[in-house]
Amino acid sequence: MVEKLKLEKSEQYYKEALEVIPGAILGIRRPYNFVVGEYPIFFESADGGKVKDVDGNEYIDMLCAYGPIIIGHKEKEIDDAVIAQIQNKGFCFSLTQEIQNKLAKKLTELIPSCEKSVFVKTGSDATTTAVRVARGYTDRTKILRCGYHGWHDWCVEVKGGVLPKTYEDVIEFEYNNLEQVKELFEKYGPEIAGVIITPVGHPLAHEVEIPKQGFLEGIREITEKNGTVLIFDEIRSGFRVNLGGAQKEFGVTPDMSVFGKAIANGYPIGVVVGKSEFMDVLADKVFLSSTFFPNSLAQVAALKTIEIMERDKILDVIREKGTKFGAMIEKIIKESGIACTFSGAPWMPFITFDHDPNKLYKKLRNEFYTRLIRRGVFLQPYHHGYIAYRHSEEDLEYVAKVIKESLEELKQFL
């Protein structure tokens, strides 16, 4: 087994951070979400498809900042557009800049459900806005949800500090379980304002799932029949699965959708789009406002990112690379004899370990991801990865080689 990484500076900065920041780092980036003592805690820089930590260790970045990096880190063309906006026009004003209209018009060309758009800053902002619109449009209370939708009160997974009344009308259902959705509509139908679902299933620490034939179509039919607003949470799938989102890929058009992450290649933006009849409640009935929502830098980055993706056929390249990578990994896993599963190809690759009564899978998972990080591959044990445009064929072949070697070394624990 390769040697443990030198992480002295990461550990030093972590101790410093504990003194001034609760938990040192927020949320999913805390050390316990990786392999404690094996993964870096602070990054120093990134370029293309690679990242470097504060101790000088370099990695192939297969986590891509949890999804925003669709092209690559430090994309000069995008950054130059943002810098030009800062230097020539500015970006934070009492009124809105024209770039808002240009980006909104572009989205109507690409996204099937988009007739109108509003721009926010984060995915949580976007999902919360969409749910508020659904309730405002229908004058109903209940929301059915499937997937991770952010950290706001109505959907946050950890309930500390959250009043039960803020989520008591939010009901979860299982991905690809249409019968459960039907049962919930039989029970609550006239009370259900909206259904929000990630069209590609990606539950934490579990395999990435593609919709079964008829699942999304069935939900679309049920919501139309019941006058319920259907919302696709495309924060991860949007501008990655397809420029028009998973809705374009799978041929099912919701009433509203939310986007973020890959749309601006790392710049902070969330977008709510939808048919005019739903979105127009934001004109008077439903309130939405923030000092920073109209800031133009992320909008400039989004428009430039989309321009590059269209011009260079970025998503076609990613699909091709991801399909080839997925085939390699599936073959490696099959030959390894290790009880694990590959999912998420071609967009969101993930290796999960099959659960067993003795919970050996937990040890195998830790040992596997320890071996990956020591060999310079940055992936997350509990979260799927991503393929970026700047991941070279050589990068992906190296990742496959490391996965093969790491699985082989796991046999000693069986």
C-alpha positions in Angstrom: 0.0 0.0 0.0 1.3 3.5 -0.9 2.4 5.8 1.9 0.1 8.1 3.8 0.1 11.7 2.5 1.8 14.5 4.3 -0.9 16.7 5.5 0.7 18.8 8.3 -0.4 22.2 7.0 -4.0 21.0 6.5 -4.0 19.7 10.1 -2.5 23.0 11.3 -5.1 25.1 9.5 -7.8 22.9 10.8 -6.8 23.4 14.4 -6.7 27.2 13.8 -10.1 27.1 12.2 -11.6 25.2 15.1 -10.8 28.3 17.3 -12.7 30.8 15.1 -15.3 28.8 13.0 -17.9 26.3 14.4 -16.7 22.9 13.4 -13.8 24.6 11.5 -15.5 24.1 8.1 -19.2 24.1 7.2 -21.2 21.0 6.4 -20.3 18.4 3.9 -16.6 19.6 3.6 -15.8 18.6 7.2 -13.2 15.8 7.6 -15.7 13.2 8.8 -17.3 13.2 5.4 -14.1 11.8 3.9 -11.6 9.4 5.6 -10.4 11.2 8.7 -6.6 11.6 8.7 -6.2 10.6 5.1 -7.8 13.4 3.1 -6.6 17.0 2.9 -8.8 19.6 4.7 -7.6 22.7 2.8 -6.9 23.2 -0.9 -4.5 25.8 -2.1 -5.2 26.0 -5.9 -6.7 24.3 -8.9 -6.2 24.3 -12.6 -8.0 22.4 -15.4 -9.0 19.0 -14.0 -6.6 19.0 -11.0 -6.4 20.4 -7.5 -3.5 21.0 -5.1 -3.7 21.0 -1.3 -1.9 23.3 1.1 0.8 20.7 1.6 1.6 20.5 -2.1 -0.1 17.2 -2.9 -1.8 17.2 -6.3 -5.0 15.3 -7.2 -7.1 14.5 -10.2 -10.3 16.3 -9.1 -13.2 14.0 -9.6 -15.5 15.8 -7.2 -15.4 19.1 -9.1 -16.4 21.2 -6.1 -19.5 19.0 -5.7 -20.6 19.7 -9.3 -20.1 23.3 -10.4 -16.9 22.6 -12.3 -18.2 21.4 -15.7 -15.4 22.6 -18.0 -12.4 23.0 -15.7 -10.9 25.1 -12.9 -9.5 28.6 -13.8 -11.1 28.8 -17.2 -9.5 31.9 -18.7 -12.3 32.7 -21.1 -14.9 32.7 -18.4 -12.7 34.5 -15.8 -11.8 37.2 -18.4 -15.5 37.9 -19.1 -16.1 38.4 -15.3 -13.0 40.5 -14.9 -14.1 42.7 -17.8 -17.5 43.2 -16.2 -15.8 44.2 -12.9 -13.4 46.6 -14.6 -15.6 48.1 -17.2 -19.1 48.2 -15.7 -19.2 47.0 -12.1 -21.6 44.4 -10.7 -23.4 45.5 -7.6 -26.0 48.3 -8.1 -29.3 49.5 -6.7 -30.9 48.5 -10.1 -30.5 45.5 -12.3 -28.1 45.2 -15.3 -29.1 44.1 -18.8 -27.2 40.9 -18.6 -30.2 39.5 -16.7 -32.4 39.7 -19.8 -29.7 38.2 -22.0 -29.3 35.2 -19.8 -33.0 34.7 -19.3 -33.6 34.7 -23.1 -30.9 32.1 -23.5 -32.5 29.8 -21.0 -35.8 30.0 -22.8 -34.0 28.7 -25.9 -32.5 25.7 -24.1 -34.8 24.5 -21.3 -38.2 23.0 -22.2 -39.9 24.2 -19.1 -38.5 27.7 -19.3 -40.7 30.6 -20.3 -39.5 32.9 -17.5 -36.6 32.9 -15.1 -35.5 34.4 -11.8 -31.9 34.4 -10.6 -30.8 33.7 -7.0 -27.5 32.7 -5.5 -27.7 29.1 -4.3 -29.5 25.8 -5.0 -31.2 26.1 -1.6 -32.5 29.6 -2.6 -33.8 28.1 -5.9 -35.6 25.1 -4.4 -37.2 27.2 -1.6 -38.4 29.8 -4.2 -39.9 27.1 -6.4 -41.8 25.5 -3.4 -43.0 29.0 -2.3 -44.3 29.6 -5.9 -46.1 26.2 -6.0 -47.9 27.1 -2.7 -48.6 30.6 -3.9 -50.0 29.4 -7.2 -52.2 26.6 -5.8 -53.1 28.1 -2.4 -52.3 24.6 -1.0 -49.9 23.5 1.7 -48.4 20.1 1.2 -45.2 19.4 -0.8 -44.1 15.9 -1.9 -40.3 15.7 -2.2 -37.7 13.2 -3.5 -34.0 14.0 -3.3 -31.6 16.5 -1.6 -33.0 20.0 -1.9 -30.7 22.0 0.3 -30.3 23.3 3.8 -33.5 25.5 4.3 -36.0 24.6 7.1 -38.5 22.8 4.9 -36.0 20.2 3.6 -32.9 20.2 5.7 -31.8 16.6 6.7 -30.5 17.6 10.1 -33.4 19.0 12.1 -31.5 20.7 14.9 -32.8 24.3 15.4 -35.7 23.7 13.0 -39.3 24.1 14.1 -41.4 20.9 13.2 -44.1 23.2 11.8 -41.8 24.3 9.0 -41.6 20.8 7.5 -44.7 19.0 8.8 -46.4 19.5 5.4 -43.4 18.1 3.5 -43.6 14.4 2.7 -40.8 12.4 1.3 -41.2 9.6 -1.2 -38.7 7.1 -2.8 -37.1 7.6 -6.1 -38.5 5.3 -8.8 -41.5 4.3 -6.6 -44.5 5.5 -8.6 -46.9 3.4 -6.5 -45.9 5.3 -3.4 -46.6 8.6 -5.2 -50.0 7.4 -6.2 -50.8 6.4 -2.6 -49.8 9.8 -1.4 -52.1 11.5 -3.9 -54.9 9.2 -2.9 -54.5 10.3 0.7 -53.6 14.0 0.3 -54.4 14.9 -3.4 -56.4 18.2 -2.9 -53.9 19.5 -0.4 -50.7 18.9 -2.5 -49.3 22.1 -3.9 -46.2 20.7 -5.5 -44.0 17.7 -6.2 -40.3 18.4 -6.2 -38.0 15.7 -7.5 -34.4 15.2 -8.7 -34.9 13.7 -12.1 -31.7 11.7 -11.7 -31.7 10.0 -8.3 -28.6 10.6 -6.2 -29.3 9.8 -2.5 -26.4 10.3 -0.2 -24.0 7.3 -0.1 -26.2 5.2 -2.4 -26.0 4.4 -6.1 -26.9 7.1 -8.6 -30.2 6.1 -10.3 -31.7 6.7 -13.7 -35.5 7.0 -13.9 -37.3 3.7 -14.7 -39.4 3.8 -17.8 -42.7 5.5 -16.9 -41.6 6.9 -13.6 -41.2 10.6 -14.5 -44.0 10.3 -17.1 -46.3 8.8 -14.4 -45.6 11.7 -11.9 -46.2 14.2 -14.7 -49.6 12.6 -15.4 -50.6 12.5 -11.7 -49.7 16.1 -11.1 -51.5 17.4 -14.2 -54.6 15.4 -13.2 -54.5 16.9 -9.6 -53.6 20.5 -10.5 -50.3 20.1 -8.7 -47.1 22.0 -9.7 -44.4 19.6 -10.8 -40.8 20.9 -10.1 -37.6 19.3 -11.3 -34.6 19.9 -9.0 -31.9 20.0 -11.7 -29.2 21.6 -9.5 -26.9 18.6 -10.3 -28.3 17.3 -13.6 -28.8 20.7 -15.3 -26.2 21.8 -17.8 -24.5 18.4 -17.3 -26.8 15.7 -18.5 -28.0 17.9 -21.3 -28.0 21.7 -22.0 -31.8 21.5 -21.6 -31.5 19.5 -18.4 -32.5 15.9 -17.6 -36.0 17.0 -18.7 -34.7 17.4 -22.2 -32.8 14.1 -22.0 -35.7 12.1 -20.7 -38.5 13.9 -22.6 -40.6 14.9 -19.6 -41.3 18.6 -19.1 -42.2 19.8 -15.6 -44.0 23.1 -14.7 -41.0 24.6 -13.1 -37.3 23.7 -12.7 -34.3 24.8 -10.6 -30.7 25.0 -11.8 -27.3 25.9 -10.4 -23.9 24.4 -10.1 -22.6 23.6 -13.6 -24.5 26.5 -15.3 -21.7 29.0 -14.4 -18.6 26.7 -14.0 -18.2 27.6 -10.3 -19.6 31.1 -10.0 -22.4 31.3 -7.4 -25.8 31.3 -9.1 -29.2 29.5 -8.7 -32.0 29.8 -11.3 -35.7 29.1 -11.0 -37.4 28.7 -14.4 -40.9 27.8 -15.4 -44.0 28.4 -17.4 -45.3 31.9 -17.2 -48.6 31.0 -15.5 -46.6 29.7 -12.5 -43.7 32.1 -12.5 -45.9 35.2 -12.7 -47.0 34.8 -9.1 -43.6 36.2 -8.3 -44.7 39.5 -9.9 -47.2 40.3 -7.1 -48.4 37.4 -4.9 -45.1 35.8 -3.8 -42.2 37.9 -2.6 -38.6 37.3 -3.6 -35.8 39.8 -3.0 -32.1 39.9 -2.0 -29.4 42.5 -2.1 -27.1 40.2 -4.0 -29.5 38.2 -6.3 -29.1 40.8 -9.1 -25.3 40.9 -8.9 -24.1 40.4 -12.5 -20.8 38.5 -12.2 -22.3 35.0 -12.0 -24.8 35.9 -14.7 -21.9 36.9 -16.9 -20.1 33.7 -16.1 -23.2 31.6 -16.8 -23.7 33.2 -20.2 -20.1 32.7 -21.1 -20.1 29.1 -19.8 -23.2 28.3 -21.9 -21.6 29.9 -25.0 -18.5 27.7 -24.6 -20.5 24.6 -24.0 -22.5 25.2 -27.1 -19.5 26.2 -29.3 -17.2 23.4 -28.2 -19.9 20.7 -27.7 -18.7 20.3 -24.1 -21.4 17.9 -23.0 -20.9 15.6 -26.0 -17.3 15.3 -25.1 -18.1 14.6 -21.4 -20.7 12.0 -22.4 -18.1 10.3 -24.6 -15.4 10.4 -21.9 -17.9 9.3 -19.2 -19.2 6.4 -21.2 -15.7 5.1 -21.9 -14.7 5.6 -18.3 -17.8 3.8 -17.0 -17.2 0.8 -19.3 -13.6 0.5 -17.9 -14.7 0.7 -14.3 -17.6 -1.8 -14.7 -15.1 -4.3 -16.2 -12.6 -3.7 -13.4 -15.3 -4.2 -10.7 -16.6 -7.4 -12.4 -13.1 -8.9 -12.6 -12.2 -7.8 -9.0 -14.7 -10.0 -7.2 -15.3 -7.3 -4.6 -18.9 -6.7 -3.6 -19.3 -3.2 -4.9 -21.3 -1.3 -7.5 -20.5 1.3 -10.1 -23.3 3.8 -11.0 -23.8 7.2 -12.5 -22.1 6.9 -15.9 -21.6 8.9 -18.0 -22.1 12.0 -15.8 -21.8 11.2 -12.1 -19.5 8.2 -11.4 -19.8 6.6 -8.0 -18.5 3.4 -6.5 -20.5 2.1 -3.5 -19.9 -1.0 -1.5 -22.7 -3.5 -1.1 -24.2 -3.7 2.4 -23.6 -7.0 4.3 -24.8 -8.2 7.7 -21.4 -7.9 9.3 -21.0 -4.3 7.9 -17.7 -5.2 6.3 -18.7 -2.8 3.6 -17.8 0.1 5.9 -14.2 -1.1 6.3 -13.9 -1.8 2.6 -15.2 1.7 1.7 -12.7 3.4 4.0 -9.8 1.3 2.9 -10.7 1.8 -0.8 -11.0 5.6 -0.6 -7.9 5.8 1.5 -6.0 4.1 -1.4 -7.5 6.4 -3.9 -6.5 9.6 -2.2 -3.0 8.4 -1.4 -2.6 7.7 -5.2 -3.8 11.2 -6.1 -7.4 10.7 -7.0 -9.9 13.0 -5.2 -13.3 11.4 -4.8 -15.7 11.3 -1.9 -16.8 8.1 -0.1 -20.4 9.2 0.4 -21.0 11.3 -2.7 -20.8 10.6 -6.4 -18.1 12.3 -8.5 -18.3 14.1 -11.8 -16.6 14.1 -15.2 -15.3 17.5 -16.3 -14.3 18.6 -19.8 -10.7 19.1 -18.7 -10.3 15.6 -17.4 -8.0 14.2 -20.1 -8.1 10.6 -21.4 -4.8 10.0 -19.6 -6.4 11.3 -16.3 -9.3 9.0 -16.6 -7.1 6.0 -17.5 -5.0 6.7 -14.5 -8.1 6.9 -12.3 -9.2 3.5 -13.7 -5.8 2.1 -13.0 -5.8 3.3 -9.4 -9.3 1.9 -8.9 -8.1 -1.5 -10.2 -5.1 -1.5 -7.9 -7.1 -0.4 -4.9 -9.8 -3.0 -5.3 -7.1 -5.7 -5.7 -5.6 -4.6 -2.3 -9.0 -5.0 -0.6 -8.9 -8.7 -1.0 -6.8 -9.0 2.1 -9.8 -7.9 4.2 -12.2 -10.6 2.9 
